[in-house]
């Protein structure tokens, strides 16, 4: 049985994760590349004018160094959010009709089109499940079709990041044959179950194309 899943406190989790990452992210990778003299790849550039999503820009270029105490507060916040999300997941038992909570979440791999090389501006698609310690499995489904995937007219955006995601898709010609996928997300420690459910979903998708 499939039931609708309502996103729960995604923005709070992302903000918390950015706070943790920004505690030493720039110093971390700049110190490593200084050993070899290699340049930063474009998606990790420290140029504040890069067309990055707002939260990622804050992570790459933190306004100031974070103290140990500040990092601890972010980590405490992450623990609180994990507990709240666990309670929310358990509450889905009221919707399934089986007395059990949902086994996994099925959703898009990311909230934007697959970016061409050098144009990836956000790590948000990895932040949520990394922060909650949930295993996630990516499944290829189809590819961008220039005839089907036309640019939709502008609409009311939920946030600056939502508008940035919309603007990334400049047209189907640039993204022709780019991969489109789903992800299966499970509970902490249930990696094998996620793989098994992914196999079931993958088989169903392939059967539907026959």
C-alpha positions as CSV (number, residue, x, y, z in Angstrom):
1,X,0.0,0.0,0.0
2,X,1.2,3.5,-0.9
3,X,0.2,6.5,1.2
4,X,1.1,10.2,0.7
5,X,4.1,11.5,2.6
6,X,4.1,15.0,3.9
7,X,7.6,16.6,4.1
8,X,8.5,17.2,7.8
9,X,10.8,20.1,8.8
10,X,13.0,19.8,5.8
11,X,14.1,23.4,6.0
12,X,15.0,23.1,9.7
13,X,17.1,20.0,9.0
14,X,18.9,21.7,6.0
15,X,19.7,24.8,8.0
16,X,21.0,22.7,10.9
17,X,23.2,20.7,8.6
18,X,24.5,23.8,6.9
19,X,25.5,25.1,10.3
20,X,27.5,21.9,11.0
21,X,29.1,21.8,7.6
22,X,30.1,25.5,7.7
23,X,32.0,25.0,11.0
24,X,35.1,24.1,9.0
25,X,34.2,23.1,5.5
26,X,36.2,25.7,3.6
27,X,39.2,25.3,5.8
28,X,39.0,21.5,5.3
29,X,39.1,21.3,1.6
30,X,41.3,24.3,1.0
31,X,43.9,22.9,3.3
32,X,43.8,19.6,1.4
33,X,44.2,21.1,-2.1
34,X,47.0,23.3,-0.9
35,X,49.1,20.2,-0.6
36,X,49.0,19.6,-4.4
37,X,48.2,23.1,-5.6
38,X,45.0,21.9,-7.4
39,X,42.3,24.4,-7.9
40,X,38.8,24.1,-6.4
41,X,36.3,22.5,-8.8
42,X,33.7,25.0,-9.9
43,X,30.9,23.6,-7.7
44,X,33.1,24.3,-4.6
45,X,34.2,27.7,-5.7
46,X,34.6,30.4,-3.0
47,X,33.4,33.1,-5.3
48,X,30.3,34.6,-3.6
49,X,28.9,35.7,-7.0
50,X,28.6,32.1,-8.2
51,X,24.9,31.2,-9.0
52,X,24.7,28.9,-6.0
53,X,21.6,28.2,-4.0
54,X,21.5,30.4,-1.0
55,X,22.0,27.7,1.7
56,X,24.9,26.2,-0.2
57,X,26.5,29.6,-0.5
58,X,26.4,30.0,3.2
59,X,28.0,26.6,3.7
60,X,30.8,27.2,1.2
61,X,31.5,30.7,2.5
62,X,30.6,30.9,6.2
63,X,30.4,34.5,7.4
64,X,32.7,33.7,10.3
65,X,34.5,30.8,12.0
66,X,32.3,28.8,14.4
67,X,33.3,28.1,17.9
68,X,33.2,24.7,19.4
69,X,30.2,25.7,21.5
70,X,28.4,26.9,18.4
71,X,29.0,23.5,16.7
72,X,27.7,21.7,19.8
73,X,24.5,23.6,19.6
74,X,24.0,22.6,16.0
75,X,24.7,19.0,16.9
76,X,22.1,19.2,19.7
77,X,19.6,20.6,17.3
78,X,20.3,17.8,14.9
79,X,19.6,15.2,17.6
80,X,16.3,16.9,18.5
81,X,15.3,17.0,14.9
82,X,16.1,13.3,14.5
83,X,13.9,12.4,17.5
84,X,11.1,14.5,16.1
85,X,11.4,12.9,12.7
86,X,11.4,9.5,14.3
87,X,8.1,10.3,16.1
88,X,6.7,11.6,12.8
89,X,7.6,8.4,11.0
90,X,6.1,6.3,13.7
91,X,2.9,8.3,13.5
92,X,2.3,7.1,9.9
93,X,1.0,3.9,11.4
94,X,-2.3,5.8,11.6
95,X,-2.4,6.1,7.8
96,X,-1.3,2.7,6.6
97,X,-4.3,0.7,7.8
98,X,-1.9,-2.1,8.8
99,X,-1.0,-0.9,12.3
100,X,2.6,-0.5,11.1
101,X,4.3,2.7,10.1
102,X,5.5,3.0,6.5
103,X,8.5,0.9,5.5
104,X,10.1,3.5,3.3
105,X,9.7,6.8,1.5
106,X,9.7,7.0,-2.3
107,X,10.4,10.4,-3.8
108,X,12.4,12.2,-6.5
109,X,16.1,12.0,-6.4
110,X,16.3,15.8,-6.2
111,X,14.0,18.7,-6.4
112,X,15.5,20.0,-9.6
113,X,16.7,18.9,-13.0
114,X,19.9,16.9,-13.3
115,X,22.6,19.6,-13.7
116,X,25.2,19.5,-16.5
117,X,28.8,19.1,-15.4
118,X,30.0,22.1,-13.5
119,X,26.5,23.5,-12.8
120,X,25.6,21.6,-9.6
121,X,24.9,24.4,-7.1
122,X,23.4,22.6,-4.2
123,X,24.0,19.6,-1.9
124,X,20.5,19.7,-0.5
125,X,19.6,16.4,-2.1
126,X,22.1,14.6,0.2
127,X,21.8,16.8,3.3
128,X,18.4,15.6,4.6
129,X,19.0,11.9,4.8
130,X,22.6,12.3,5.9
131,X,21.5,14.5,8.8
132,X,18.8,12.1,9.8
133,X,21.1,9.0,9.3
134,X,18.6,7.4,6.9
135,X,19.9,5.1,4.1
136,X,18.8,6.1,0.6
137,X,19.0,4.2,-2.7
138,X,18.9,6.0,-6.1
139,X,17.0,4.3,-8.9
140,X,17.2,5.3,-12.6
141,X,13.7,5.6,-14.1
142,X,13.9,7.5,-17.4
143,X,15.7,10.3,-19.2
144,X,14.8,13.9,-20.3
145,X,12.7,13.9,-23.4
146,X,12.7,17.2,-25.4
147,X,9.2,16.6,-26.6
148,X,7.7,15.8,-23.2
149,X,9.8,17.9,-20.9
150,X,9.1,21.5,-22.1
151,X,9.9,24.4,-19.8
152,X,6.8,25.3,-17.8
153,X,5.7,28.9,-17.4
154,X,6.9,30.8,-14.3
155,X,4.8,30.4,-11.3
156,X,4.6,31.4,-7.6
157,X,7.8,30.1,-6.0
158,X,8.1,28.8,-2.5
159,X,11.5,30.3,-1.9
160,X,14.7,31.7,-3.5
161,X,15.9,28.1,-3.7
162,X,12.7,27.0,-5.5
163,X,13.2,29.8,-8.0
164,X,16.9,28.8,-8.5
165,X,15.8,25.2,-9.2
166,X,13.3,26.4,-11.7
167,X,15.9,28.7,-13.4
168,X,18.4,25.8,-13.7
169,X,16.2,24.1,-16.3
170,X,17.0,26.3,-19.3
171,X,15.4,23.9,-21.8
172,X,15.1,20.3,-22.8
173,X,17.8,20.7,-25.5
174,X,20.6,21.2,-22.9
175,X,19.3,18.4,-20.7
176,X,18.4,15.9,-23.5
177,X,18.9,12.3,-22.3
178,X,19.9,13.5,-18.8
179,X,18.9,10.9,-16.1
180,X,15.6,11.1,-14.1
181,X,15.4,9.0,-11.0
182,X,13.7,8.2,-7.8
183,X,15.1,7.4,-4.4
184,X,14.0,5.0,-1.7
185,X,14.6,6.2,1.9
186,X,14.5,3.9,4.9
187,X,15.0,3.9,8.6
188,X,18.4,4.1,10.3
189,X,20.1,0.7,10.1
190,X,17.8,-0.8,7.5
191,X,20.1,-0.5,4.6
192,X,19.4,-4.1,3.4
193,X,15.7,-3.5,3.5
194,X,16.1,-0.4,1.4
195,X,18.0,-2.4,-1.2
196,X,15.4,-5.1,-1.2
197,X,12.6,-2.6,-1.6
198,X,14.6,-0.9,-4.4
199,X,14.7,-4.2,-6.3
200,X,11.0,-4.6,-6.0
201,X,10.4,-1.0,-7.3
202,X,12.9,-1.4,-10.0
203,X,11.2,-4.6,-11.2
204,X,7.8,-2.9,-11.2
205,X,9.1,0.0,-13.2
206,X,10.7,-2.2,-15.8
207,X,7.5,-4.3,-16.0
208,X,5.4,-1.2,-16.6
209,X,7.5,-0.3,-19.7
210,X,6.8,-3.6,-21.5
